[in-house]
Amino acid sequence: NPSMEEQLTQLDKRGYTAIPESGKLRDLIKHLPHITDTLGCRIIQLLPVNPTPTVYARMGRFGSPYASQDLTAVDPGLVEFDRRTTAVDQFRELTYATHLRGARVFLDLVINHTGWGARLQETHPEWYLRSEDGSFVSPGAWGVTWEDLAELDHRNPALWENLAEVFLIWCRRGVDGFRCDDGYKIPVNAGKYITARVLDEYPETVFLLEGLGGSWDATESLLTEGGMQWAYSELFQNYSGREVASYLDYALRQSMRVGVYAHYSETHDNPRLAERGKTWSLMRNQLCALTSVSGAYGFTCGVEWLAREKINVHQSAGLAWGNANNLVSELCRLNRLLSEHPCFLDGARLTRISAENSPVYALSRISADRLDRVLVLINTDAEKAQPFELSAALFRDLGKPSFDLVGNKPFRKDLSALALEPGESLCLSPSSVPAGLAGAEYRINRALAAWAIKCLSQTRAAEEIGPFDWRELAKRVLAGPQQFLSSLAVVDRQVLKSDVIRALDEVAAAKPFSNVITWELIDTRRITPIPPRHWLLVSDLSPFRAAVSTVEKVMHLQSIACGQKHIASFPPDHFRGDAELLVERYSEDRPHANGALRFLVSEPDIAVLFPAGASAAKEPELARKTGLVLLTNGIGGMARLQVNLGEVKSKYDCALAANLHPAVPVDRHVFVKRIRVWAVADGFISALNQQSLLSFV
């Protein structure tokens, strides 16, 4: 609306704060079917959702989302006014709805700076960098200083702990991964500590490093030593055939060596691809997708609608939503190809076969099992056709490709003298159907094998685990996860070093004792005891996320599909004492279920009853958890005593009782109900009871 825009511009010039109404998190939920089903995206990456400046140190009309005022708060402008929910509740609604559709949520989180006047700046100004004159330092990149930001000083370990807790808070709200904005400025030791703290509680969290503007060495250091797993690829800012070939040689090599480099076709820092037309936008998206490692390819919202208006984080740009001229079907086909075909899954071997200066980029992709292979051809010139020649030997090595997976149609042109149309992309395969394990079946079996190795590593040292075929390992788990876990305790170490599958089969044939406690929905009504050296296996008909929480520690896991059920396992002897099991189920029926657990110990251990840091001031609370001792002599005599010696909680408590019938149980006879003991030490008399015990804990 040009008239409205003119009015708002006049208000801006006069110093008024005129902020148009924002879209809501619940609006995004309504569009999830378009994102996950139509486009086939499996990760939704959000810009920062924190409150931004509105009147103080505000840049642009909206204020930058990177000028966070509170790293753990949700901007009220993103939520509906609903008396039943908070802003955090509505954010949780989004993450739950995304998980329900089998997708994940990544959050852009700023850990290098905050906005001016942020809560952290007010409470801990000593955690910020200052210049020689004492003023706060503003960060910048590419010769630009972002004056609405104040840079954090990562020389303070206390800041690391604070930021680690920020990440954990968002994980508890359902976030699966983080884009670490300006992450290359984070010292390696800080990154290592923060990621380790988060991964200890949420072991499947992904950290995506935004290293744009920093050195390639800094990116490599943070991936190898700083705890990050993925990094932004810079393919989006390489255009000519030579630039593309040179950069991809580097990025593909690094992805195999240090961590996945994710190809984004465009970011909010760059002009829209559609500014140069549909052919250019489609070619750049196909380039990023078809050269990706393990399907690590992403695009900014609006790319599918050929949105031309550049995203400005201080303003509101149009997305051209519903544009009849769009790339929706093309992007859907790309995502489906990356998700389904073995040549785009993990372990695929990628080799450039075109000349470095060729405008046509040619890439050979061979699946990990070598059963499938494709030839990717991309004309990086969107203005004119370019030639490409494939030798007869390479044509045979690639299986004589004759089907275009991008266009989903037979390919009958002569590859020995081919001219690609401007911006044309091909993905040529010998067949329209892959020969090897593919798609959902592949992912399920991979997850089963990964779960098996994780469980093995929790009971055996890494050097004790020998070679194995992951497909065979998945079969063993699928045959029975309980039996698989039971075999780990008694597996022969020497055989395991030489052949994991043979070691497991030998144990399975002996049918070992099952040291697995299975928890299902029906167990919400009881306290489930977990004996020492026993696994806890959570099983459900629906996908879920489970957490075991005690006073001392907590662990969160995601389920995997195993036959008709979904499972997650917690290792033996990881917890002690009473715990709570929290299960978030991705089902229309009963989305949440909680259960009580009791992790038992081999020998009486009073530390289990009283968590670390307990004091006498908490005695009333701790009294509820006091244990008891049962003593028997095998001929009918017994004593049932509270650890708080002298206390009687039940009619069965006694110091001496007996079953007087020589053959069958009868009503007990209590001879001594209780005993009380005092001791004199240093002239003081003290009762030997719970209070005395607490003073020594």
Summary of the structure (lengths in Angstrom):
residues: 697
radius of gyration: 30.9
end to end distance: 70.4
largest distance: 104.5
contacts: 2148
relative contact order: 0.05
helix: 34%
strand: 22%
